[in-house]
Amino acid sequence: MNGLFAEHGLDVEVLDPSGGPDNVVRVGQGGPDFALTSVQHYLTARDSHGEVGARFVAMIVQRSPVGALVPVSSGRSRPEDLAGCRLGADPANPQVSELLATLAYRGIAAPVVVEMDGAEARAALGRGEVDAIVALVDALPRRRRQAGVDLRAVRVGRDDVYGSGLVAADSASDTLVRQVRAAVAAALEAQRRQPDAGLDAMSERYTDDLREDAPESWDILEDLVFTGVPVGTMDEAQWRTTLEFLCAARDLTVPEPSSVYRPELVGAPVPG
């Protein structure tokens, strides 16, 4: 990886993430200069800490990947099929709020939420006690194994709502930010050309089952990354829709857009 980043004048140290919103807080507090994170995690960090000293500089997952996982044997395959089903979910989970809000936006009747945490929901799905669980669709391979039954991903997320992207510390210089944006875009294009690249290095770094899951997860996610717009770019109208929709779903105050992303990079091309 450093070979690719070195081509953009960078010497990169990859740090293990601390998980969820904490990654955003670490960046803002002078830890890592950059992090890959979801808009939902970013909003959670802001809800807990206020402005966090970090903003989005590139969007990677251009369309929301939120959805439901259902047993293949159920025959459910469309968002409409979730109407009235038993949904094992934690209502406090932002993904659950987004899924329910998106179903309502699409005019689809809500499922019946059976309150339980994520681990309980996966076990209950495997036992047939609920009909669906909430997940990002690229989590399908791991959740399938955890549930112990063959699952199908039903994507519900809106195409005009962002999923995740690259966050930079406000202290990071414009020059550095532009170099990293370009390198990340190049890395995504390289991954598109050679999906199996990096699996050996990932297996050496991590001892869990990421190697087994990664190719299928990437195959699911690829269409949400490469959507016909230049990789990594940000659009002002889509940012406005994203913030208004996700904040309404969670009853959060919509933040000033320029406090969420660097406005000078909105609409700016990401050089190859």
C-alpha positions as CSV (number, residue, x, y, z in Angstrom):
1,M,0.0,0.0,0.0
2,N,2.8,2.4,0.8
3,G,4.0,2.0,-2.7
4,L,0.8,3.5,-4.0
5,F,0.7,6.2,-1.5
6,A,4.4,7.0,-2.0
7,E,3.5,7.7,-5.6
8,H,1.4,10.6,-4.2
9,G,4.3,11.9,-2.0
10,L,3.1,10.2,1.2
11,D,4.6,8.0,3.8
12,V,1.6,6.4,5.5
13,E,1.3,4.7,8.9
14,V,-1.9,2.6,9.2
15,L,-3.3,2.6,12.7
16,D,-5.9,0.1,14.1
17,P,-9.3,1.8,14.4
18,S,-10.8,2.3,17.8
19,G,-14.3,1.7,16.4
20,G,-17.3,3.7,15.5
21,P,-17.5,7.4,16.5
22,D,-14.3,7.2,18.5
23,N,-12.3,7.3,15.3
24,V,-13.7,10.7,14.5
25,V,-13.0,12.0,18.0
26,R,-9.4,10.7,17.8
27,V,-8.8,12.6,14.6
28,G,-10.2,15.8,15.9
29,Q,-8.2,15.5,19.1
30,G,-4.8,15.3,17.4
31,G,-4.4,11.6,17.0
32,P,-4.5,10.3,13.4
33,D,-4.7,12.8,10.7
34,F,-7.3,10.9,8.7
35,A,-10.0,8.2,9.2
36,L,-12.4,6.4,7.1
37,T,-15.9,6.6,8.7
38,S,-19.6,6.7,8.1
39,V,-21.7,9.8,8.2
40,Q,-23.7,8.1,10.9
41,H,-20.6,7.6,13.1
42,Y,-19.7,11.2,12.4
43,L,-23.1,12.5,13.5
44,T,-22.9,10.4,16.6
45,A,-19.5,11.8,17.5
46,R,-20.9,15.4,17.0
47,D,-24.0,14.6,19.1
48,S,-21.8,13.5,22.0
49,H,-18.9,16.0,21.6
50,G,-20.1,19.0,19.6
51,E,-17.9,20.1,16.7
52,V,-15.0,17.6,16.6
53,G,-12.3,19.4,14.8
54,A,-12.5,17.1,11.8
55,R,-14.5,17.2,8.5
56,F,-15.2,15.1,5.5
57,V,-12.8,15.7,2.6
58,A,-13.9,12.8,0.2
59,M,-16.9,10.5,-0.1
60,I,-16.2,6.9,-0.8
61,V,-19.6,5.1,-0.4
62,Q,-21.7,7.4,-2.5
63,R,-25.0,5.6,-1.8
64,S,-26.4,4.5,1.6
65,P,-25.6,0.8,2.2
66,V,-28.2,0.4,5.0
67,G,-30.5,-2.5,4.6
68,A,-31.9,-5.7,6.1
69,L,-30.6,-9.3,6.1
70,V,-33.2,-12.0,5.6
71,P,-33.1,-15.8,5.2
72,V,-32.9,-16.8,1.6
73,S,-35.6,-19.3,2.4
74,S,-38.0,-16.5,3.2
75,G,-38.3,-15.4,-0.4
76,R,-38.0,-11.7,0.7
77,S,-35.9,-9.8,-1.8
78,R,-37.3,-6.2,-2.0
79,P,-37.7,-3.4,0.5
80,E,-41.5,-3.8,0.1
81,D,-41.1,-7.4,1.5
82,L,-40.0,-6.0,4.9
83,A,-43.5,-4.5,5.6
84,G,-44.9,-6.0,8.7
85,C,-42.1,-8.5,9.2
86,R,-40.5,-9.1,12.6
87,L,-37.3,-7.0,12.7
88,G,-34.8,-7.9,15.4
89,A,-33.2,-4.6,16.2
90,D,-31.9,-2.1,18.8
91,P,-34.0,1.1,18.3
92,A,-31.1,3.2,19.5
93,N,-28.9,2.0,16.7
94,P,-28.6,4.8,14.0
95,Q,-28.7,2.2,11.3
96,V,-32.1,1.1,12.5
97,S,-33.4,4.7,12.6
98,E,-32.2,5.2,9.0
99,L,-33.8,2.0,7.8
100,L,-37.1,2.8,9.3
101,A,-37.0,6.4,8.1
102,T,-36.1,5.2,4.6
103,L,-39.0,2.7,4.5
104,A,-41.3,5.5,5.5
105,Y,-39.8,7.8,2.8
106,R,-40.5,5.1,0.2
107,G,-44.1,4.7,1.5
108,I,-43.5,1.1,2.8
109,A,-45.3,0.0,5.9
110,A,-42.9,-0.4,8.9
111,P,-41.8,-3.8,10.2
112,V,-42.6,-4.8,13.7
113,V,-39.5,-4.1,15.8
114,V,-38.5,-6.8,18.3
115,E,-36.1,-5.0,20.6
116,M,-32.8,-6.8,21.2
117,D,-29.1,-6.0,20.7
118,G,-27.2,-7.0,17.6
119,A,-25.8,-10.4,18.9
120,E,-29.3,-11.4,20.1
121,A,-30.9,-10.4,16.8
122,R,-28.4,-12.5,14.8
123,A,-29.1,-15.5,17.0
124,A,-32.8,-15.0,16.9
125,L,-32.7,-14.7,13.1
126,G,-30.9,-18.1,12.9
127,R,-33.6,-19.6,15.1
128,G,-36.4,-18.2,13.1
129,E,-37.7,-16.0,15.9
130,V,-37.4,-12.8,13.8
131,D,-37.6,-12.4,10.1
132,A,-34.9,-9.8,9.5
133,I,-32.1,-7.8,11.1
134,V,-30.6,-4.4,10.2
135,A,-27.1,-4.3,8.7
136,L,-25.0,-2.6,6.1
137,V,-25.4,-4.8,3.1
138,D,-21.6,-5.5,2.8
139,A,-21.8,-7.1,6.2
140,L,-23.6,-10.1,4.7
141,P,-20.8,-12.6,4.7
142,R,-20.0,-12.3,8.4
143,R,-23.6,-12.0,9.5
144,R,-24.5,-15.1,7.5
145,R,-21.9,-17.1,9.4
146,Q,-23.0,-15.6,12.8
147,A,-26.6,-16.4,12.1
148,G,-25.9,-19.9,10.9
149,V,-28.4,-19.7,8.0
150,D,-28.1,-18.6,4.4
151,L,-29.0,-14.9,4.2
152,R,-29.8,-12.4,1.5
153,A,-29.1,-8.6,1.7
154,V,-32.0,-6.3,0.9
155,R,-30.7,-2.8,0.4
156,V,-33.1,-0.1,1.5
157,G,-30.8,3.0,1.6
158,R,-31.4,6.0,-0.6
159,D,-29.1,6.7,-3.6
160,D,-29.0,10.4,-2.7
161,V,-27.8,9.8,0.9
162,Y,-24.1,9.3,1.5
163,G,-22.7,6.3,3.3
164,S,-19.0,6.8,4.3
165,G,-15.9,8.7,3.4
166,L,-12.6,10.2,4.4
167,V,-12.4,12.5,7.4
168,A,-9.4,14.8,7.9
169,A,-8.4,16.8,11.0
170,D,-9.0,20.5,10.6
171,S,-5.3,20.9,11.4
172,A,-4.3,18.9,8.3
173,S,-3.0,21.2,5.6
174,D,-4.8,21.6,2.3
175,T,-1.8,20.2,0.5
176,L,-1.8,17.0,2.6
177,V,-5.5,16.6,2.3
178,R,-5.4,16.8,-1.5
179,Q,-2.6,14.3,-1.6
180,V,-4.4,11.8,0.6
181,R,-7.7,12.3,-1.4
182,A,-5.9,11.5,-4.6
183,A,-4.2,8.4,-3.1
184,V,-7.4,7.0,-1.7
185,A,-9.1,7.5,-5.0
186,A,-6.2,5.7,-6.7
187,A,-6.4,2.9,-4.2
188,L,-10.1,2.4,-4.9
189,E,-9.5,2.2,-8.6
190,A,-6.7,-0.3,-8.0
191,Q,-9.1,-2.4,-5.9
192,R,-11.6,-2.3,-8.7
193,R,-9.1,-3.6,-11.2
194,Q,-7.7,-6.3,-8.8
195,P,-10.2,-7.1,-6.1
196,D,-8.0,-9.8,-4.4
197,A,-5.1,-7.4,-4.0
198,G,-3.9,-7.0,-0.4
199,L,-5.6,-10.1,1.0
200,D,-2.3,-11.6,2.1
201,A,-1.2,-8.5,3.9
202,M,-4.6,-8.2,5.6
203,S,-4.4,-11.8,6.8
204,E,-0.9,-11.1,8.3
205,R,-2.2,-8.0,10.1
206,Y,-5.5,-9.4,11.4
207,T,-6.2,-12.8,12.8
208,D,-10.0,-12.9,12.3
209,D,-12.0,-13.9,9.2
210,L,-11.6,-10.8,7.2
211,R,-9.8,-12.5,4.3
212,E,-12.7,-14.9,3.8
213,D,-15.3,-12.1,3.9
214,A,-13.5,-9.3,2.0
215,P,-14.0,-10.4,-1.6
216,E,-17.7,-10.9,-1.3
217,S,-18.1,-7.7,0.8
218,W,-16.3,-5.7,-1.8
219,D,-18.4,-7.2,-4.6
220,I,-21.5,-6.1,-2.8
221,L,-20.2,-2.6,-2.0
222,E,-18.5,-1.9,-5.4
223,D,-21.7,-0.6,-7.0
224,L,-22.2,1.9,-4.2
225,V,-18.6,3.3,-4.6
226,F,-18.5,3.5,-8.4
227,T,-21.8,5.2,-9.2
228,G,-20.9,7.2,-12.3
229,V,-19.5,10.2,-10.5
230,P,-15.8,10.7,-10.1
231,V,-14.5,8.6,-7.2
232,G,-14.2,10.5,-3.9
233,T,-16.0,13.6,-5.0
234,M,-18.6,15.4,-2.9
235,D,-21.8,17.1,-4.0
236,E,-23.4,20.0,-2.1
237,A,-27.0,19.0,-2.9
238,Q,-26.4,15.4,-1.8
239,W,-24.7,16.6,1.4
240,R,-27.7,18.7,2.1
241,T,-30.1,15.8,1.5
242,T,-27.9,13.5,3.6
243,L,-27.7,15.7,6.6
244,E,-31.4,16.7,6.6
245,F,-32.6,13.1,6.2
246,L,-30.3,11.4,8.7
247,C,-30.7,14.1,11.3
248,A,-34.5,14.0,11.0
249,A,-34.4,10.2,11.3
250,R,-32.5,10.6,14.6
251,D,-34.1,13.8,15.9
252,L,-30.8,15.7,15.7
253,T,-30.2,19.3,14.9
254,V,-28.9,19.7,11.3
255,P,-25.4,21.0,11.6
256,E,-24.0,23.9,9.5
257,P,-22.8,22.0,6.3
258,S,-19.4,23.8,6.3
259,S,-18.7,22.3,9.8
260,V,-19.2,18.8,8.4
261,Y,-17.1,19.0,5.2
262,R,-14.5,21.3,3.8
263,P,-16.6,23.4,1.5
264,E,-13.7,24.2,-0.9
265,L,-13.6,20.5,-1.8
266,V,-17.2,20.2,-2.7
267,G,-17.5,19.7,-6.4
268,A,-13.7,19.6,-6.7
269,P,-12.2,16.9,-8.9
270,V,-10.0,14.3,-7.2
271,P,-6.8,14.1,-9.4
272,G,-5.6,10.7,-10.5
